[in-house]
């Protein structure tokens, strides 16, 4: 009986021992698998830290403005009698553009000129009579006043007629006319715009701190959305002697050659002014920077393949230009930094590099229409 009980206890012990051993073995295997899976090598893209020539510059946005530009109008009202221009025509200074009916005014001028002629005749006759003492000096003075008065009235009437004639105040290109033959035209109504397009101005604003580095004659470069791949060169021609008290900005005007008249008033322009001498700065792609509340960081790749790891480094960034950012402190030329895949990384993470698809690294990217 004791023998049977001993065998039963031994069998039970073997069963439980086997179960316990299996559990320990299984737990160990799972732990090894989890350990292997807990820190796999992450796939990232990388780029080399480079030294690039860097020149300080000011960037501003501005608007193009004609050298001379005006919406032409007349001081007088009346019926349009003659239109002497075509929409879009180029005209020279003094070119007749439009006339209002002035028949009544011309008739009044004829009457006033007749009055002036009579007053002059009376004056001349009395001057001869005065020589033989036939009239008094008072009569001569009255005749002279009549001549002056008649002349003034005739001149005023000529001015009234002139106000019904529109001529080009300067040379330029006309816009689209807004009036028609026979139309009644109220005084001050815009008839057509006239713009002198070559050269053309670009007006923009810069912070007052920029004044120390600005001067008349300084070169500028402008880009407009109409021709995003083309740069238009010009120079500063005026700096406002007054700073805006609300914005603390100063207005600057530059002048651009525009012989082909492609640049038009009202266009939006991006203006760049290079200041100072070029200097070499450490640069990385913008995508390498990870911004945090406690500062900007990059992941530096260390080691040799296939045993690559990353180290997180704090950096001090400078100006950003296109896809490139200047690094003022924290990196050295030749180091390799992660440019994509940072979200999966932490200090010491193993990585593998795949640079088959890289972000652009153009310091002056330009939009491409598709």
BALOBA-1460 file (C-alpha; in Angstrom, 3 decimals):
// residues 370
<rec num="1" residu="x" x="0.000" y="0.000" z="0.000"/>
<rec num="2" residu="x" x="2.807" y="2.402" z="0.909"/>
<rec num="3" residu="x" x="4.518" y="1.447" z="-2.295"/>
<rec num="4" residu="x" x="1.392" y="2.250" z="-4.316"/>
<rec num="5" residu="x" x="0.994" y="5.626" z="-2.583"/>
<rec num="6" residu="x" x="4.646" y="6.464" z="-3.204"/>
<rec num="7" residu="x" x="4.270" y="5.704" z="-6.898"/>
<rec num="8" residu="x" x="1.158" y="7.890" z="-7.118"/>
<rec num="9" residu="x" x="2.932" y="10.789" z="-5.405"/>
<rec num="10" residu="x" x="5.919" y="10.354" z="-7.688"/>
<rec num="11" residu="x" x="3.679" y="10.389" z="-10.761"/>
<rec num="12" residu="x" x="1.885" y="13.517" z="-9.570"/>
<rec num="13" residu="x" x="5.233" y="15.206" z="-8.863"/>
<rec num="14" residu="x" x="6.517" y="14.361" z="-12.319"/>
<rec num="15" residu="x" x="3.378" y="15.752" z="-13.928"/>
<rec num="16" residu="x" x="3.500" y="19.026" z="-11.994"/>
<rec num="17" residu="x" x="7.255" y="19.289" z="-12.482"/>
<rec num="18" residu="x" x="6.835" y="18.872" z="-16.215"/>
<rec num="19" residu="x" x="4.135" y="21.516" z="-16.311"/>
<rec num="20" residu="x" x="6.280" y="23.920" z="-14.309"/>
<rec num="21" residu="x" x="9.297" y="23.326" z="-16.504"/>
<rec num="22" residu="x" x="7.243" y="23.886" z="-19.632"/>
<rec num="23" residu="x" x="5.924" y="27.170" z="-18.264"/>
<rec num="24" residu="x" x="9.427" y="28.334" z="-17.387"/>
<rec num="25" residu="x" x="10.668" y="27.385" z="-20.859"/>
<rec num="26" residu="x" x="7.734" y="29.118" z="-22.555"/>
<rec num="27" residu="x" x="8.212" y="32.274" z="-20.487"/>
<rec num="28" residu="x" x="11.887" y="32.364" z="-21.399"/>
<rec num="29" residu="x" x="11.180" y="31.981" z="-25.099"/>
<rec num="30" residu="x" x="8.546" y="34.719" z="-24.999"/>
<rec num="31" residu="x" x="10.924" y="37.018" z="-23.132"/>
<rec num="32" residu="x" x="13.627" y="36.452" z="-25.743"/>
<rec num="33" residu="x" x="11.195" y="37.110" z="-28.596"/>
<rec num="34" residu="x" x="9.879" y="40.276" z="-26.940"/>
<rec num="35" residu="x" x="13.406" y="41.457" z="-26.256"/>
<rec num="36" residu="x" x="14.284" y="40.978" z="-29.908"/>
<rec num="37" residu="x" x="11.131" y="42.791" z="-31.002"/>
<rec num="38" residu="x" x="11.365" y="45.655" z="-28.500"/>
<rec num="39" residu="x" x="14.155" y="47.537" z="-30.262"/>
<rec num="40" residu="x" x="14.279" y="46.645" z="-33.965"/>
<rec num="41" residu="x" x="16.337" y="48.753" z="-36.353"/>
<rec num="42" residu="x" x="14.230" y="51.634" z="-37.695"/>
<rec num="43" residu="x" x="14.434" y="52.664" z="-41.344"/>
<rec num="44" residu="x" x="15.416" y="56.324" z="-41.792"/>
<rec num="45" residu="x" x="16.649" y="58.725" z="-44.455"/>
<rec num="46" residu="x" x="19.836" y="60.675" z="-43.834"/>
<rec num="47" residu="x" x="21.875" y="63.590" z="-45.146"/>
<rec num="48" residu="x" x="25.350" y="64.950" z="-44.597"/>
<rec num="49" residu="x" x="25.917" y="68.157" z="-42.654"/>
<rec num="50" residu="x" x="27.363" y="70.598" z="-45.213"/>
<rec num="51" residu="x" x="29.162" y="73.937" z="-45.269"/>
<rec num="52" residu="x" x="27.424" y="76.388" z="-47.597"/>
<rec num="53" residu="x" x="28.183" y="80.018" z="-48.520"/>
<rec num="54" residu="x" x="25.621" y="82.184" z="-46.742"/>
<rec num="55" residu="x" x="24.936" y="85.868" z="-47.344"/>
<rec num="56" residu="x" x="22.717" y="87.992" z="-45.115"/>
<rec num="57" residu="x" x="19.679" y="89.361" z="-46.885"/>
<rec num="58" residu="x" x="16.372" y="91.099" z="-46.364"/>
<rec num="59" residu="x" x="13.183" y="89.594" z="-47.772"/>
<rec num="60" residu="x" x="10.096" y="91.728" z="-48.319"/>
<rec num="61" residu="x" x="6.850" y="91.727" z="-50.245"/>
<rec num="62" residu="x" x="5.852" y="94.694" z="-52.330"/>
<rec num="63" residu="x" x="3.644" y="96.015" z="-55.096"/>
<rec num="64" residu="x" x="4.603" y="97.240" z="-58.531"/>
<rec num="65" residu="x" x="3.785" y="100.848" z="-59.370"/>
<rec num="66" residu="x" x="4.060" y="102.700" z="-62.666"/>
<rec num="67" residu="x" x="6.619" y="105.479" z="-63.024"/>
<rec num="68" residu="x" x="3.631" y="107.674" z="-63.885"/>
<rec num="69" residu="x" x="0.088" y="106.393" z="-63.743"/>
<rec num="70" residu="x" x="-3.294" y="108.067" z="-63.741"/>
<rec num="71" residu="x" x="-6.961" y="107.452" z="-64.436"/>
<rec num="72" residu="x" x="-7.669" y="110.315" z="-66.829"/>
<rec num="73" residu="x" x="-10.790" y="112.455" z="-66.391"/>
<rec num="74" residu="x" x="-12.153" y="115.891" z="-67.348"/>
<rec num="75" residu="x" x="-13.035" y="118.756" z="-65.027"/>
<rec num="76" residu="x" x="-16.104" y="119.628" z="-67.101"/>
<rec num="77" residu="x" x="-19.228" y="117.681" z="-67.948"/>
<rec num="78" residu="x" x="-20.768" y="117.366" z="-71.382"/>
<rec num="79" residu="x" x="-21.567" y="115.176" z="-74.380"/>
<rec num="80" residu="x" x="-18.694" y="113.162" z="-75.865"/>
<rec num="81" residu="x" x="-18.082" y="114.650" z="-79.313"/>
<rec num="82" residu="x" x="-14.906" y="112.844" z="-80.427"/>
<rec num="83" residu="x" x="-12.791" y="109.924" z="-79.187"/>
<rec num="84" residu="x" x="-9.294" y="110.060" z="-80.665"/>
<rec num="85" residu="x" x="-7.675" y="106.939" z="-79.209"/>
<rec num="86" residu="x" x="-7.976" y="103.157" z="-79.196"/>
<rec num="87" residu="x" x="-7.881" y="100.952" z="-76.108"/>
<rec num="88" residu="x" x="-4.336" y="99.734" z="-75.423"/>
<rec num="89" residu="x" x="-2.744" y="102.364" z="-77.659"/>
<rec num="90" residu="x" x="0.663" y="103.873" z="-76.887"/>
<rec num="91" residu="x" x="0.526" y="107.665" z="-76.834"/>
<rec num="92" residu="x" x="2.987" y="110.540" z="-76.534"/>
<rec num="93" residu="x" x="2.686" y="113.567" z="-74.277"/>
<rec num="94" residu="x" x="0.083" y="116.031" z="-75.580"/>
<rec num="95" residu="x" x="-1.761" y="113.524" z="-77.805"/>
<rec num="96" residu="x" x="-5.452" y="114.461" z="-78.186"/>
<rec num="97" residu="x" x="-7.610" y="111.757" z="-76.609"/>
<rec num="98" residu="x" x="-11.188" y="113.051" z="-76.280"/>
<rec num="99" residu="x" x="-13.337" y="116.153" z="-76.848"/>
<rec num="100" residu="x" x="-16.713" y="117.176" z="-75.465"/>
<rec num="101" residu="x" x="-19.214" y="119.230" z="-77.458"/>
<rec num="102" residu="x" x="-18.323" y="122.908" z="-77.039"/>
<rec num="103" residu="x" x="-20.428" y="124.747" z="-79.650"/>
<rec num="104" residu="x" x="-22.042" y="127.070" z="-77.101"/>
<rec num="105" residu="x" x="-18.729" y="127.762" z="-75.434"/>
<rec num="106" residu="x" x="-17.116" y="128.536" z="-78.799"/>
<rec num="107" residu="x" x="-19.911" y="130.993" z="-79.614"/>
<rec num="108" residu="x" x="-19.440" y="132.721" z="-76.265"/>
<rec num="109" residu="x" x="-15.715" y="132.950" z="-76.968"/>
<rec num="110" residu="x" x="-16.408" y="134.607" z="-80.340"/>
<rec num="111" residu="x" x="-18.591" y="137.204" z="-78.603"/>
<rec num="112" residu="x" x="-15.982" y="137.870" z="-75.933"/>
<rec num="113" residu="x" x="-13.199" y="138.190" z="-78.514"/>
<rec num="114" residu="x" x="-15.363" y="140.711" z="-80.407"/>
<rec num="115" residu="x" x="-15.830" y="142.670" z="-77.187"/>
<rec num="116" residu="x" x="-12.072" y="142.560" z="-76.601"/>
<rec num="117" residu="x" x="-11.422" y="143.784" z="-80.138"/>
<rec num="118" residu="x" x="-13.828" y="146.695" z="-79.674"/>
<rec num="119" residu="x" x="-12.297" y="147.607" z="-76.331"/>
<rec num="120" residu="x" x="-8.839" y="147.608" z="-77.920"/>
<rec num="121" residu="x" x="-10.069" y="149.856" z="-80.771"/>
<rec num="122" residu="x" x="-11.576" y="152.326" z="-78.304"/>
<rec num="123" residu="x" x="-8.392" y="152.354" z="-76.283"/>
<rec num="124" residu="x" x="-6.174" y="152.938" z="-79.331"/>
<rec num="125" residu="x" x="-8.448" y="155.754" z="-80.604"/>
<rec num="126" residu="x" x="-8.537" y="157.499" z="-77.232"/>
<rec num="127" residu="x" x="-4.771" y="157.279" z="-76.930"/>
<rec num="128" residu="x" x="-4.478" y="159.281" z="-80.178"/>
<rec num="129" residu="x" x="-7.120" y="161.728" z="-78.961"/>
<rec num="130" residu="x" x="-5.244" y="162.141" z="-75.684"/>
<rec num="131" residu="x" x="-2.189" y="163.332" z="-77.608"/>
<rec num="132" residu="x" x="-4.152" y="166.390" z="-78.800"/>
<rec num="133" residu="x" x="-5.823" y="166.827" z="-75.415"/>
<rec num="134" residu="x" x="-9.212" y="165.741" z="-76.791"/>
<rec num="135" residu="x" x="-9.848" y="163.202" z="-73.986"/>
<rec num="136" residu="x" x="-8.842" y="163.039" z="-70.353"/>
<rec num="137" residu="x" x="-6.457" y="160.647" z="-68.619"/>
<rec num="138" residu="x" x="-9.467" y="159.189" z="-66.836"/>
<rec num="139" residu="x" x="-10.922" y="158.111" z="-70.187"/>
<rec num="140" residu="x" x="-7.639" y="156.430" z="-71.109"/>
<rec num="141" residu="x" x="-7.566" y="154.576" z="-67.775"/>
<rec num="142" residu="x" x="-11.168" y="153.429" z="-68.237"/>
<rec num="143" residu="x" x="-10.406" y="152.171" z="-71.746"/>
<rec num="144" residu="x" x="-7.354" y="150.253" z="-70.484"/>
<rec num="145" residu="x" x="-9.448" y="148.620" z="-67.759"/>
<rec num="146" residu="x" x="-12.056" y="147.625" z="-70.328"/>
<rec num="147" residu="x" x="-9.359" y="145.971" z="-72.459"/>
<rec num="148" residu="x" x="-7.999" y="144.026" z="-69.483"/>
<rec num="149" residu="x" x="-11.475" y="142.938" z="-68.423"/>
<rec num="150" residu="x" x="-12.431" y="141.808" z="-71.927"/>
<rec num="151" residu="x" x="-9.136" y="139.926" z="-72.297"/>
<rec num="152" residu="x" x="-9.633" y="138.197" z="-68.940"/>
<rec num="153" residu="x" x="-13.140" y="137.083" z="-69.895"/>
<rec num="154" residu="x" x="-11.920" y="135.737" z="-73.237"/>
<rec num="155" residu="x" x="-9.062" y="133.868" z="-71.531"/>
<rec num="156" residu="x" x="-11.494" y="132.380" z="-69.006"/>
<rec num="157" residu="x" x="-13.729" y="131.168" z="-71.825"/>
<rec num="158" residu="x" x="-10.742" y="129.600" z="-73.606"/>
<rec num="159" residu="x" x="-9.902" y="127.777" z="-70.357"/>
<rec num="160" residu="x" x="-13.477" y="126.513" z="-70.161"/>
<rec num="161" residu="x" x="-13.207" y="125.134" z="-73.689"/>
<rec num="162" residu="x" x="-9.799" y="123.611" z="-72.918"/>
<rec num="163" residu="x" x="-11.340" y="121.744" z="-69.974"/>
<rec num="164" residu="x" x="-13.539" y="119.934" z="-72.485"/>
<rec num="165" residu="x" x="-10.510" y="118.543" z="-74.303"/>
<rec num="166" residu="x" x="-8.484" y="115.625" z="-72.902"/>
<rec num="167" residu="x" x="-4.822" y="115.213" z="-73.882"/>
<rec num="168" residu="x" x="-2.169" y="112.763" z="-72.657"/>
<rec num="169" residu="x" x="-0.280" y="114.341" z="-69.720"/>
<rec num="170" residu="x" x="2.681" y="111.986" z="-70.272"/>
<rec num="171" residu="x" x="3.791" y="109.211" z="-72.611"/>
<rec num="172" residu="x" x="2.604" y="105.699" z="-71.869"/>
<rec num="173" residu="x" x="0.166" y="102.928" z="-72.649"/>
<rec num="174" residu="x" x="-3.580" y="103.493" z="-72.486"/>
<rec num="175" residu="x" x="-5.957" y="101.037" z="-70.906"/>
<rec num="176" residu="x" x="-9.498" y="100.151" z="-71.947"/>
<rec num="177" residu="x" x="-11.745" y="103.163" z="-72.466"/>
<rec num="178" residu="x" x="-14.890" y="103.361" z="-70.375"/>
<rec num="179" residu="x" x="-16.890" y="105.930" z="-72.394"/>
<rec num="180" residu="x" x="-18.595" y="105.939" z="-75.790"/>
<rec num="181" residu="x" x="-19.336" y="108.438" z="-78.521"/>
<rec num="182" residu="x" x="-22.373" y="110.624" z="-77.726"/>
<rec num="183" residu="x" x="-22.421" y="109.666" z="-74.046"/>
<rec num="184" residu="x" x="-23.068" y="112.325" z="-71.412"/>
<rec num="185" residu="x" x="-19.951" y="112.513" z="-69.281"/>
<rec num="186" residu="x" x="-20.229" y="113.911" z="-65.726"/>
<rec num="187" residu="x" x="-17.233" y="115.883" z="-64.504"/>
<rec num="188" residu="x" x="-14.556" y="113.702" z="-62.907"/>
<rec num="189" residu="x" x="-15.625" y="110.458" z="-64.598"/>
<rec num="190" residu="x" x="-12.663" y="108.163" z="-65.321"/>
<rec num="191" residu="x" x="-12.260" y="107.879" z="-69.091"/>
<rec num="192" residu="x" x="-9.179" y="105.673" z="-69.473"/>
<rec num="193" residu="x" x="-6.085" y="104.763" z="-67.481"/>
<rec num="194" residu="x" x="-2.651" y="105.842" z="-68.714"/>
<rec num="195" residu="x" x="0.450" y="104.063" z="-67.374"/>
<rec num="196" residu="x" x="4.139" y="104.736" z="-68.043"/>
<rec num="197" residu="x" x="5.609" y="101.244" z="-67.661"/>
<rec num="198" residu="x" x="9.338" y="101.604" z="-68.356"/>
<rec num="199" residu="x" x="10.936" y="101.754" z="-65.892"/>
<rec num="200" residu="x" x="8.583" y="100.490" z="-63.189"/>
<rec num="201" residu="x" x="8.773" y="100.883" z="-59.412"/>
<rec num="202" residu="x" x="8.341" y="98.320" z="-56.651"/>
<rec num="203" residu="x" x="7.377" y="99.682" z="-53.225"/>
<rec num="204" residu="x" x="7.939" y="97.597" z="-50.096"/>
<rec num="205" residu="x" x="8.478" y="97.937" z="-46.352"/>
<rec num="206" residu="x" x="11.354" y="96.810" z="-44.120"/>
<rec num="207" residu="x" x="11.849" y="96.984" z="-40.336"/>
<rec num="208" residu="x" x="13.578" y="100.130" z="-39.120"/>
<rec num="209" residu="x" x="16.567" y="97.990" z="-38.048"/>
<rec num="210" residu="x" x="17.356" y="97.491" z="-41.745"/>
<rec num="211" residu="x" x="18.045" y="101.182" z="-42.330"/>
<rec num="212" residu="x" x="21.689" y="100.852" z="-41.285"/>
<rec num="213" residu="x" x="22.282" y="98.415" z="-44.171"/>
<rec num="214" residu="x" x="20.260" y="100.170" z="-46.879"/>
<rec num="215" residu="x" x="21.332" y="102.857" z="-49.323"/>
<rec num="216" residu="x" x="20.173" y="104.355" z="-52.601"/>
<rec num="217" residu="x" x="21.716" y="102.478" z="-55.523"/>
<rec num="218" residu="x" x="21.762" y="99.134" z="-53.707"/>
<rec num="219" residu="x" x="20.910" y="96.159" z="-55.934"/>
<rec num="220" residu="x" x="17.696" y="94.197" z="-55.443"/>
<rec num="221" residu="x" x="16.086" y="91.157" z="-57.054"/>
<rec num="222" residu="x" x="12.337" y="90.754" z="-57.521"/>
<rec num="223" residu="x" x="10.170" y="87.763" z="-58.414"/>
<rec num="224" residu="x" x="6.516" y="87.916" z="-59.473"/>
<rec num="225" residu="x" x="4.025" y="85.060" z="-59.507"/>
<rec num="226" residu="x" x="3.398" y="85.503" z="-63.231"/>
<rec num="227" residu="x" x="6.994" y="84.448" z="-64.006"/>
<rec num="228" residu="x" x="8.071" y="82.515" z="-60.877"/>
<rec num="229" residu="x" x="11.232" y="81.141" z="-62.506"/>
<rec num="230" residu="x" x="12.546" y="84.550" z="-63.588"/>
<rec num="231" residu="x" x="14.319" y="87.160" z="-61.453"/>
<rec num="232" residu="x" x="14.061" y="90.870" z="-62.288"/>
<rec num="233" residu="x" x="17.058" y="92.956" z="-61.227"/>
<rec num="234" residu="x" x="16.819" y="96.564" z="-60.092"/>
<rec num="235" residu="x" x="18.143" y="99.027" z="-57.553"/>
<rec num="236" residu="x" x="16.900" y="101.101" z="-54.648"/>
<rec num="237" residu="x" x="16.027" y="104.616" z="-55.814"/>
<rec num="238" residu="x" x="14.373" y="106.086" z="-52.718"/>
<rec num="239" residu="x" x="14.119" y="105.469" z="-48.976"/>
<rec num="240" residu="x" x="11.329" y="107.210" z="-47.119"/>
<rec num="241" residu="x" x="12.760" y="109.700" z="-44.585"/>
<rec num="242" residu="x" x="9.981" y="108.770" z="-42.160"/>
<rec num="243" residu="x" x="9.347" y="105.567" z="-40.175"/>
<rec num="244" residu="x" x="5.733" y="104.470" z="-39.735"/>
<rec num="245" residu="x" x="4.930" y="104.980" z="-36.052"/>
<rec num="246" residu="x" x="2.359" y="102.165" z="-36.046"/>
<rec num="247" residu="x" x="4.491" y="99.409" z="-37.586"/>
<rec num="248" residu="x" x="8.028" y="100.826" z="-37.112"/>
<rec num="249" residu="x" x="8.655" y="99.976" z="-40.753"/>
<rec num="250" residu="x" x="10.214" y="102.188" z="-43.406"/>
<rec num="251" residu="x" x="9.011" y="102.385" z="-47.000"/>
<rec num="252" residu="x" x="11.574" y="101.654" z="-49.705"/>
<rec num="253" residu="x" x="11.230" y="102.112" z="-53.463"/>
<rec num="254" residu="x" x="13.276" y="100.262" z="-56.059"/>
<rec num="255" residu="x" x="13.220" y="100.755" z="-59.818"/>
<rec num="256" residu="x" x="13.258" y="97.912" z="-62.364"/>
<rec num="257" residu="x" x="13.907" y="98.113" z="-66.123"/>
<rec num="258" residu="x" x="10.756" y="97.046" z="-67.973"/>
<rec num="259" residu="x" x="11.479" y="97.521" z="-71.654"/>
<rec num="260" residu="x" x="9.219" y="94.636" z="-72.673"/>
<rec num="261" residu="x" x="6.491" y="95.953" z="-70.339"/>
<rec num="262" residu="x" x="5.748" y="92.524" z="-68.906"/>
<rec num="263" residu="x" x="5.630" y="93.913" z="-65.380"/>
<rec num="264" residu="x" x="2.374" y="95.750" z="-64.692"/>
<rec num="265" residu="x" x="1.281" y="98.087" z="-61.899"/>
<rec num="266" residu="x" x="-0.480" y="96.312" z="-59.054"/>
<rec num="267" residu="x" x="1.444" y="93.050" z="-59.398"/>
<rec num="268" residu="x" x="2.609" y="91.398" z="-56.183"/>
<rec num="269" residu="x" x="6.401" y="90.989" z="-55.926"/>
<rec num="270" residu="x" x="8.833" y="89.243" z="-53.573"/>
<rec num="271" residu="x" x="11.931" y="91.378" z="-53.094"/>
<rec num="272" residu="x" x="15.359" y="90.214" z="-51.928"/>
<rec num="273" residu="x" x="18.182" y="92.553" z="-50.907"/>
<rec num="274" residu="x" x="21.617" y="91.031" z="-50.298"/>
<rec num="275" residu="x" x="23.660" y="92.785" z="-47.591"/>
<rec num="276" residu="x" x="27.124" y="92.112" z="-46.199"/>
<rec num="277" residu="x" x="29.792" y="89.678" z="-47.353"/>
<rec num="278" residu="x" x="29.253" y="85.919" z="-47.904"/>
<rec num="279" residu="x" x="30.219" y="83.623" z="-45.024"/>
<rec num="280" residu="x" x="30.378" y="79.848" z="-44.642"/>
<rec num="281" residu="x" x="27.767" y="78.277" z="-42.355"/>
<rec num="282" residu="x" x="26.906" y="74.746" z="-41.294"/>
<rec num="283" residu="x" x="23.609" y="73.716" z="-42.906"/>
<rec num="284" residu="x" x="21.206" y="70.780" z="-42.837"/>
<rec num="285" residu="x" x="17.866" y="70.060" z="-44.519"/>
<rec num="286" residu="x" x="14.916" y="71.619" z="-42.703"/>
<rec num="287" residu="x" x="13.398" y="68.152" z="-42.299"/>
<rec num="288" residu="x" x="16.287" y="67.158" z="-40.019"/>
<rec num="289" residu="x" x="15.099" y="69.565" z="-37.311"/>
<rec num="290" residu="x" x="12.721" y="68.297" z="-34.630"/>
<rec num="291" residu="x" x="11.171" y="71.152" z="-32.656"/>
<rec num="292" residu="x" x="10.237" y="70.624" z="-29.022"/>
<rec num="293" residu="x" x="9.130" y="72.917" z="-26.196"/>
<rec num="294" residu="x" x="12.637" y="72.611" z="-24.762"/>
<rec num="295" residu="x" x="14.495" y="73.346" z="-28.005"/>
<rec num="296" residu="x" x="15.399" y="72.166" z="-31.491"/>
<rec num="297" residu="x" x="17.103" y="68.795" z="-31.887"/>
<rec num="298" residu="x" x="18.531" y="66.542" z="-34.581"/>
<rec num="299" residu="x" x="19.395" y="62.849" z="-34.578"/>
<rec num="300" residu="x" x="23.039" y="62.209" z="-35.448"/>
<rec num="301" residu="x" x="23.835" y="58.783" z="-36.917"/>
<rec num="302" residu="x" x="26.815" y="57.025" z="-35.300"/>
<rec num="303" residu="x" x="28.669" y="53.761" z="-35.850"/>
<rec num="304" residu="x" x="29.202" y="51.693" z="-38.963"/>
<rec num="305" residu="x" x="26.674" y="49.686" z="-40.927"/>
<rec num="306" residu="x" x="24.972" y="47.458" z="-40.047"/>
<rec num="307" residu="x" x="25.416" y="48.529" z="-36.399"/>
<rec num="308" residu="x" x="24.164" y="52.094" z="-36.730"/>
<rec num="309" residu="x" x="22.587" y="53.993" z="-33.830"/>
<rec num="310" residu="x" x="21.408" y="57.549" z="-33.296"/>
<rec num="311" residu="x" x="22.178" y="60.226" z="-30.741"/>
<rec num="312" residu="x" x="19.871" y="63.169" z="-30.085"/>
<rec num="313" residu="x" x="21.678" y="66.528" z="-30.183"/>
<rec num="314" residu="x" x="20.395" y="70.002" z="-29.315"/>
<rec num="315" residu="x" x="21.137" y="72.626" z="-31.980"/>
<rec num="316" residu="x" x="20.830" y="76.385" z="-32.367"/>
<rec num="317" residu="x" x="19.217" y="77.204" z="-35.692"/>
<rec num="318" residu="x" x="19.635" y="80.323" z="-37.809"/>
<rec num="319" residu="x" x="17.860" y="81.569" z="-40.918"/>
<rec num="320" residu="x" x="15.874" y="79.171" z="-43.079"/>
<rec num="321" residu="x" x="16.194" y="79.419" z="-46.852"/>
<rec num="322" residu="x" x="13.970" y="77.165" z="-48.876"/>
<rec num="323" residu="x" x="14.683" y="73.572" z="-47.842"/>
<rec num="324" residu="x" x="17.894" y="74.458" z="-45.943"/>
<rec num="325" residu="x" x="18.422" y="75.815" z="-42.421"/>
<rec num="326" residu="x" x="21.636" y="77.269" z="-40.998"/>
<rec num="327" residu="x" x="22.989" y="75.668" z="-37.811"/>
<rec num="328" residu="x" x="24.778" y="78.141" z="-35.545"/>
<rec num="329" residu="x" x="25.790" y="75.617" z="-32.873"/>
<rec num="330" residu="x" x="25.593" y="71.880" z="-32.194"/>
<rec num="331" residu="x" x="26.782" y="70.229" z="-35.426"/>
<rec num="332" residu="x" x="29.930" y="69.951" z="-37.491"/>
<rec num="333" residu="x" x="30.423" y="69.455" z="-41.213"/>
<rec num="334" residu="x" x="30.573" y="65.832" z="-42.291"/>
<rec num="335" residu="x" x="28.237" y="64.438" z="-39.648"/>
<rec num="336" residu="x" x="25.233" y="62.429" z="-40.790"/>
<rec num="337" residu="x" x="21.778" y="63.441" z="-39.585"/>
<rec num="338" residu="x" x="18.359" y="61.824" z="-39.895"/>
<rec num="339" residu="x" x="16.021" y="63.670" z="-42.268"/>
<rec num="340" residu="x" x="12.999" y="61.327" z="-42.183"/>
<rec num="341" residu="x" x="11.695" y="58.798" z="-39.657"/>
<rec num="342" residu="x" x="12.485" y="60.721" z="-36.453"/>
<rec num="343" residu="x" x="9.152" y="59.938" z="-34.778"/>
<rec num="344" residu="x" x="10.213" y="56.319" z="-34.197"/>
<rec num="345" residu="x" x="13.585" y="57.194" z="-32.666"/>
<rec num="346" residu="x" x="15.027" y="57.767" z="-29.217"/>
<rec num="347" residu="x" x="18.535" y="57.930" z="-27.832"/>
<rec num="348" residu="x" x="20.509" y="54.852" z="-28.859"/>
<rec num="349" residu="x" x="17.915" y="53.512" z="-31.307"/>
<rec num="350" residu="x" x="19.402" y="51.167" z="-33.926"/>
<rec num="351" residu="x" x="18.712" y="52.327" z="-37.471"/>
<rec num="352" residu="x" x="19.140" y="51.272" z="-41.044"/>
<rec num="353" residu="x" x="19.476" y="53.836" z="-43.808"/>
<rec num="354" residu="x" x="17.296" y="53.967" z="-46.911"/>
<rec num="355" residu="x" x="18.005" y="57.031" z="-49.054"/>
<rec num="356" residu="x" x="16.060" y="55.880" z="-52.092"/>
<rec num="357" residu="x" x="13.594" y="58.742" z="-51.519"/>
<rec num="358" residu="x" x="15.079" y="61.967" z="-50.166"/>
<rec num="359" residu="x" x="13.483" y="65.353" z="-49.403"/>
<rec num="360" residu="x" x="14.628" y="68.268" z="-51.570"/>
<rec num="361" residu="x" x="17.521" y="70.399" z="-50.347"/>
<rec num="362" residu="x" x="17.221" y="73.513" z="-52.483"/>
<rec num="363" residu="x" x="17.992" y="76.820" z="-50.721"/>
<rec num="364" residu="x" x="15.830" y="78.656" z="-53.261"/>
<rec num="365" residu="x" x="13.036" y="76.336" z="-54.412"/>
<rec num="366" residu="x" x="10.618" y="77.602" z="-57.016"/>
<rec num="367" residu="x" x="7.041" y="76.413" z="-57.512"/>
<rec num="368" residu="x" x="6.387" y="74.119" z="-60.442"/>
<rec num="369" residu="x" x="3.044" y="74.150" z="-62.221"/>
<rec num="370" residu="x" x="1.613" y="70.743" z="-63.070"/>
